[in-house]
Amino acid sequence: MFDVSKRVALGAALGVPLVGAVLPAASAAAAVEPPAPDAPRNHCVTSELTPQQLASGQRSSLSCFATFSEALASRGVRVGADVQPAGLSVDVILSVTSLAAIHYEGSGASGASLQVYGDCNGGGISLDPSWDNKISSTRHGACSTVKHFDTTAYSGAQENTAGGYGAVFTLTTLNDQVGSVKYFA
């Protein structure tokens, strides 16, 4: 006669269910589907660094999401799931007083996006490698002046944009060459 308690203990150790038939290993493996690949996370959010943080060389940290609406929702802004970066209404931008600006990988506020939140008092962002040299256009939020620099140290060639809430500017001299940005009221 065999000892049932030893078989139950062995089965539990191997992860075999105690109820029902045990399938051969090949059948169990065939039933498992590979996980679906993650959707690209092309829409990022960050906060302005203070002038003191900028002076110390601190880099901006990004949180990235699969959709533009998810990125907005991470900051409490609720819009329809199908809202695209270029389709964001000026009313929504006006309702978010801490939205400094939104930067885009494409011209005319298209493509991947980087939302920046802050107070427009001369703070800025120093872009990490995922966004360094990718900005092609900027949409103003609360900040009326946005200064784009070609290095991550707020120096070198500079291109400024100035405008009110919702104004979109496609960069010319620094298109795909921005390494850092500062924001002013």
Secondary structure, DSSP 8 states (H G I E B T S, - for coil): ---HHHHHHHHHHHT--SSS----HHHHHHH-----------EEEEE-B-HHHHHTT-----EEESSHHHHHHTTT----TT--GGG--HHHHHH-TTEEEEEEEETTTEEEEEEEES--EEEEEE--TTTTT---EEEESS-SEEEEESSTTS-SSEEEEE--TT-EEE-STTTT---EEEEE-
